[in-house]
Amino acid sequence: MMYAVVLLVFCSWLALLCPSVQAYENLALNKPAWQNGSFESYTGADRAVDGQYTDLLGWAEPCAVSELGQSTAEWRVDLGGVKSIHHVFVQYATDNDLWDEYKYHTAYFLGFSVYISNTTNKEDGVLCFRDTNYTRATIPNPVNISCPYHGRYVIYYNNRTHPPYPTGYSSYAWIALCEVEVYGCNAYTYGSNCIHCGNCSGGVQCNHVTGTCPNGCDAGIYGDKCDFECDNHTYGLECKEMCGNCSNGKPCHHVDGTCPHGCDAGMYGEKCDLECGNNTYGVECKEMCGNCSNGEPCYQVDGTCPNGCEAGMYGDRCDLECGNNTYGVECKELCGNCSNGEPCHHMDGTCPNGCDAGMYGDKCNLGNMRITFSFNIFLHNDCHI
């Protein structure tokens, strides 16, 4: 007994120095409660969740007391929704006397169970604790029960249905609960400070103590607790996908890889992972390529032609026609004598409207001056024979 008193004092002192130890919320306080029959109207199930248990008289108002002579005794509290439970505190009635093996309440407390369930049926839930070892001399009061589960209903149960009973057990089941406190957090939280879980895969609950996600993270999230968004231009499951070329080097959306502000020049698609095609380039692939050599596509970013231009074109983008009476590859050829000084065709040097006088050929680069000159010499010599 002295050990229990010392332990209780130590725990109270520790709680004052380390408030985080007591940071879990009492989820059961003033919540709806039920039990299978009440001894009196003023000993209903709600008395065990009213936060009042300085008076531990089993027949008085502060405690939930069931009918006498029953083979089963069941009490439950509705937490109002699925919660992340850490532990359950149970304070049984003592009649304000010393709790020891001579206290008759111990006989009714022995053999009790605590369940966590999402329905009002304990069989649908999980068993947190069942007393199979305590005696009237060893059963503690109050008792803290570790219950690291998720559920809506906390159910206290005892029965006397299969005699003979172990030594010290009462002959019938009875409830005399002065307070039941359920400590934990709302669902999808963890730790004594009830920190919100990260984005666990499939929306499952993280580990209620450590916050780790049992099956990995949702797309776009990483870390043991799934609380970091993908970075370094990655996205998707486990951040394994690389972003495309988003505008101005901005990161893509961490979940689906889309680029919220469009693409860099030369790229298109929701993820900016496709190069411009169909002889286009630039921002949104709106610009048309020039006349690159052999019909090759231009560079998708700036429209330049990597292997030069088709005959008759010049410029980095091969979008300028030869001028200054030039034509052909790299505009290195000079035009002939086209009619009235008109420019020749920039590609092949032909003269669309014929040649100047004295010139002939498609390119007007052939003349008859030498033939005429030779004929005149012949006539001059013939006259002097």
C-alpha positions in Angstrom: 0.0 0.0 0.0 2.8 2.4 0.9 4.4 1.7 -2.5 1.1 2.6 -4.3 0.9 5.9 -2.4 4.5 6.8 -3.2 4.0 5.9 -6.8 0.9 8.1 -7.0 2.7 11.0 -5.4 5.6 10.6 -7.8 3.3 10.5 -10.8 1.5 13.6 -9.7 4.8 15.4 -9.2 6.0 14.3 -12.6 2.8 15.6 -14.2 3.4 19.0 -12.8 7.0 19.1 -14.1 6.2 17.5 -17.5 2.8 18.7 -18.7 3.3 16.9 -22.0 2.9 13.6 -20.2 -0.7 14.7 -19.5 -1.3 16.4 -22.8 -3.8 13.7 -24.0 -7.4 14.9 -23.8 -10.1 13.1 -21.7 -12.3 12.2 -24.7 -15.0 10.7 -22.4 -15.8 13.7 -20.3 -19.5 14.5 -20.4 -20.1 12.2 -23.3 -23.2 10.0 -23.6 -23.0 6.9 -21.5 -25.1 3.7 -21.0 -25.3 0.8 -18.6 -27.6 -2.2 -18.4 -29.7 -1.1 -15.5 -29.1 1.5 -12.7 -29.4 1.0 -9.0 -31.1 4.3 -8.6 -32.1 7.1 -11.0 -29.2 9.2 -9.6 -26.6 6.5 -10.2 -26.9 6.4 -14.0 -24.1 5.7 -16.5 -23.4 9.4 -17.0 -22.1 9.7 -13.4 -18.9 7.9 -14.5 -18.1 10.6 -17.1 -19.0 13.8 -15.2 -15.5 14.5 -14.0 -16.5 14.3 -10.3 -14.9 11.6 -8.3 -13.6 13.1 -5.1 -16.5 11.3 -3.4 -16.1 7.5 -4.0 -19.2 6.4 -2.1 -20.6 3.6 -4.2 -24.2 4.2 -3.5 -24.1 8.0 -3.9 -24.6 10.4 -6.9 -20.9 10.7 -8.0 -20.8 7.1 -9.2 -22.5 4.9 -11.9 -24.0 2.0 -10.0 -25.9 -0.9 -11.7 -28.7 -3.1 -10.5 -27.9 -5.8 -8.0 -28.1 -9.5 -8.7 -27.2 -9.5 -12.4 -25.1 -12.2 -14.2 -23.6 -9.5 -16.5 -22.7 -5.9 -16.0 -21.9 -3.6 -19.0 -21.2 0.1 -19.2 -20.1 2.1 -22.2 -19.4 5.6 -23.3 -19.9 7.1 -26.8 -16.9 9.3 -27.7 -18.9 10.8 -30.6 -16.7 9.5 -33.3 -13.7 7.3 -34.0 -10.9 8.5 -31.8 -7.2 7.6 -31.4 -7.1 6.1 -27.9 -4.0 5.9 -25.8 -5.1 4.7 -22.4 -8.2 4.3 -20.2 -8.4 5.3 -16.5 -10.9 3.5 -14.3 -11.8 4.6 -10.8 -13.9 2.1 -8.9 -16.0 2.9 -5.8 -14.3 2.6 -2.4 -17.0 4.0 -0.1 -14.1 6.4 0.7 -12.4 3.7 2.7 -9.0 2.1 2.4 -8.8 -0.1 -0.7 -7.5 -3.5 0.3 -8.5 -7.1 0.2 -11.1 -6.6 3.0 -13.0 -4.1 0.9 -16.1 -5.9 -0.5 -16.0 -3.8 -3.7 -12.8 -5.7 -4.8 -14.9 -8.9 -5.3 -17.1 -7.2 -7.9 -14.2 -5.5 -9.7 -12.3 -8.8 -10.3 -12.6 -10.3 -13.7 -13.5 -7.1 -15.6 -12.7 -6.4 -19.3 -12.3 -3.2 -21.4 -13.2 -3.2 -25.1 -12.8 -0.6 -27.9 -15.4 -0.8 -30.6 -16.8 1.2 -33.5 -20.3 -0.1 -32.6 -22.2 -0.6 -29.4 -21.4 -4.4 -29.6 -18.2 -5.3 -27.8 -17.8 -8.3 -30.0 -17.3 -6.0 -33.0 -14.3 -4.4 -31.3 -11.0 -5.2 -29.8 -10.2 -6.4 -26.3 -7.9 -4.0 -24.5 -7.7 -5.7 -21.2 -9.2 -8.7 -19.3 -8.4 -9.4 -15.7 -7.4 -13.0 -15.2 -4.7 -12.7 -12.6 -5.7 -10.2 -9.9 -6.9 -11.2 -6.5 -8.7 -9.1 -3.9 -5.3 -8.3 -2.4 -3.7 -7.3 -5.7 -6.3 -5.6 -7.9 -5.4 -1.9 -8.1 -7.8 1.0 -7.9 -7.7 3.3 -9.8 -6.2 1.4 -12.8 -4.7 2.7 -16.0 -5.1 0.5 -19.0 -3.1 0.9 -22.2 -5.4 0.8 -25.2 -3.5 1.9 -28.4 -6.5 1.4 -30.7 -9.0 3.4 -32.6 -12.7 3.4 -31.9 -15.9 5.2 -30.9 -17.1 3.2 -27.9 -15.2 2.3 -24.8 -17.0 -0.7 -23.1 -16.5 -1.9 -19.5 -17.8 -5.4 -19.0 -17.9 -8.1 -16.3 -19.9 -11.3 -15.9 -20.6 -14.1 -13.5 -22.0 -16.6 -16.0 -19.8 -19.7 -15.6 -19.4 -20.9 -12.0 -17.5 -21.9 -10.1 -15.6 -18.6 -10.0 -12.1 -18.0 -8.8 -11.4 -17.5 -5.2 -12.5 -14.0 -4.0 -14.9 -13.4 -6.9 -18.4 -12.1 -6.1 -21.4 -14.3 -7.0 -23.0 -11.8 -9.3 -21.8 -9.0 -11.6 -22.1 -5.4 -10.5 -20.9 -1.9 -11.6 -19.8 0.8 -9.2 -17.8 3.1 -11.5 -17.0 6.5 -10.0 -15.1 7.7 -13.1 -13.9 6.4 -16.5 -11.5 8.6 -18.4 -10.5 7.8 -21.9 -7.3 9.6 -22.9 -6.3 10.1 -26.5 -6.7 12.3 -29.5 -9.0 12.8 -32.4 -8.5 10.4 -35.2 -5.6 11.0 -37.6 -3.4 12.4 -34.9 -0.5 11.0 -32.9 1.6 11.6 -29.8 0.8 13.1 -26.5 0.3 16.5 -28.1 -2.2 15.1 -30.6 -0.2 16.2 -33.7 -2.0 15.7 -36.9 -0.9 12.7 -39.0 0.8 13.4 -42.3 -0.6 12.2 -45.7 -0.4 8.4 -45.2 -1.2 6.3 -48.3 -4.9 5.6 -48.7 -5.8 8.0 -45.8 -5.0 5.4 -43.2 -4.3 6.3 -39.6 -0.6 6.9 -38.7 1.0 5.2 -35.8 -0.7 6.8 -32.7 2.6 7.1 -30.9 5.3 7.8 -33.5 3.3 9.2 -36.4 4.8 6.9 -39.0 2.7 5.8 -41.9 2.4 2.0 -42.2 2.0 1.8 -45.9 4.0 4.7 -47.2 2.8 8.1 -48.3 0.3 9.6 -50.7 1.6 10.8 -54.0 3.7 14.0 -53.7 4.7 13.4 -50.1 7.7 11.8 -48.5 9.3 11.2 -45.0 8.6 8.6 -42.3 5.6 10.6 -41.2 4.7 11.7 -44.7 4.8 15.3 -43.8 7.1 16.7 -46.5 6.2 17.6 -50.0 8.3 16.4 -52.9 11.1 18.8 -53.7 14.2 19.0 -56.0 11.8 19.1 -59.0 10.3 15.7 -58.2 6.7 14.6 -57.8 4.4 11.5 -57.5 4.6 8.3 -55.5 7.8 8.3 -53.4 8.8 11.5 -55.3 10.3 9.2 -58.0 9.0 11.2 -61.0 11.0 14.2 -62.4 9.2 17.4 -63.2 9.1 18.6 -66.8 10.4 22.0 -67.9 8.0 24.4 -66.1 8.2 28.1 -66.8 11.2 29.9 -65.4 12.4 26.8 -63.7 9.6 26.8 -61.2 8.7 23.5 -59.5 5.9 21.4 -60.8 2.9 20.4 -58.6 4.2 17.8 -56.1 1.3 15.4 -56.6 0.6 15.2 -60.3 3.6 17.0 -61.9 1.6 19.7 -63.7 3.1 23.1 -64.2 0.8 25.8 -62.8 2.4 28.7 -64.8 3.0 27.0 -68.1 6.1 25.7 -69.8 9.5 26.9 -70.7 10.0 27.8 -74.4 10.1 24.7 -76.6 7.9 22.5 -74.3 4.2 21.7 -74.1 1.8 19.4 -72.3 0.3 19.6 -68.7 3.6 18.4 -67.4 5.7 20.3 -69.9 7.5 17.1 -70.7 6.9 17.1 -74.5 9.1 19.0 -77.0 7.4 21.1 -79.6 6.8 19.3 -82.9 5.3 19.9 -86.3 8.0 22.5 -87.1 7.1 24.7 -84.2 9.1 26.2 -81.4 9.1 28.7 -78.5 6.6 29.5 -75.8 3.5 27.3 -76.1 5.0 26.1 -79.4 3.3 29.0 -81.2 6.2 30.0 -83.4 6.8 28.3 -86.8 10.3 27.1 -87.7 12.1 28.6 -90.7 13.5 26.6 -93.7 16.1 24.4 -92.1 18.4 22.4 -94.3 16.9 19.2 -95.7 13.6 20.0 -94.0 15.0 19.2 -90.6 13.1 20.6 -87.5 14.5 23.6 -85.8 15.6 23.7 -82.2 12.4 23.7 -80.2 13.5 26.4 -77.8 14.7 29.3 -80.0 14.0 28.1 -83.5 17.6 28.0 -84.7 18.6 25.5 -87.4 21.4 23.2 -86.2 22.6 22.3 -89.7 22.1 25.5 -91.6 19.4 26.6 -94.0 17.8 25.5 -97.2 19.0 27.2 -100.4 17.8 30.8 -100.6 17.4 31.3 -96.9 19.7 32.8 -94.2 19.7 33.9 -90.5 19.9 31.8 -87.3 16.3 30.7 -87.8 16.5 30.4 -91.6 13.5 32.7 -91.8 15.1 35.4 -94.1 15.3 35.2 -97.9 18.5 35.9 -99.7 18.9 39.6 -100.7 21.4 41.9 -102.4 21.2 40.0 -105.6 22.3 36.7 -104.0 20.7 33.2 -103.9 21.4 29.6 -103.1 23.0 27.9 -100.1 24.1 30.4 -97.6 23.2 33.1 -100.2 26.7 32.7 -101.7 25.7 32.8 -105.3 25.3 36.1 -107.2 22.2 36.7 -109.4 22.6 37.1 -113.2 21.3 40.0 -115.2 17.5 39.8 -114.6 15.3 42.1 -116.6 15.2 45.7 -115.4 17.5 44.8 -112.5 14.9 42.7 -110.7 16.3 40.3 -108.1 16.6 36.6 -109.1 14.7 33.9 -107.3 16.4 33.5 -103.9 16.6 29.7 -104.1 17.7 28.8 -107.6 18.8 32.2 -109.1 16.3 32.1 -112.0 14.9 35.4 -113.3 11.1 35.3 -113.2 10.6 38.1 -115.9 13.5 37.3 -118.2 16.9 38.8 -118.8 18.4 42.1 -119.6 19.3 42.8 -123.2 22.3 40.7 -124.3 21.8 38.0 -121.6 20.2 34.7 -121.7 19.7 31.5 -119.7 17.4 30.6 -116.8 19.7 32.6 -114.6 20.5 35.3 -117.2 24.1 34.7 -116.7 24.9 33.9 -120.3 25.5 36.6 -123.0 26.3 36.8 -126.8 29.0 39.6 -126.6 31.8 37.3 -127.6 29.9 35.9 -130.7 29.1 39.4 -131.9 32.6 40.6 -131.4 34.0 37.6 -133.3 31.6 38.2 -136.2 32.7 41.9 -136.6 36.3 40.9 -136.8 35.5 38.4 -139.5 33.6 41.1 -141.5 36.5 43.6 -141.1 39.1 41.2 -142.3 37.0 40.1 -145.3 36.6 43.6 -146.6 40.4 44.0 -146.9 41.1 40.9 -148.9 
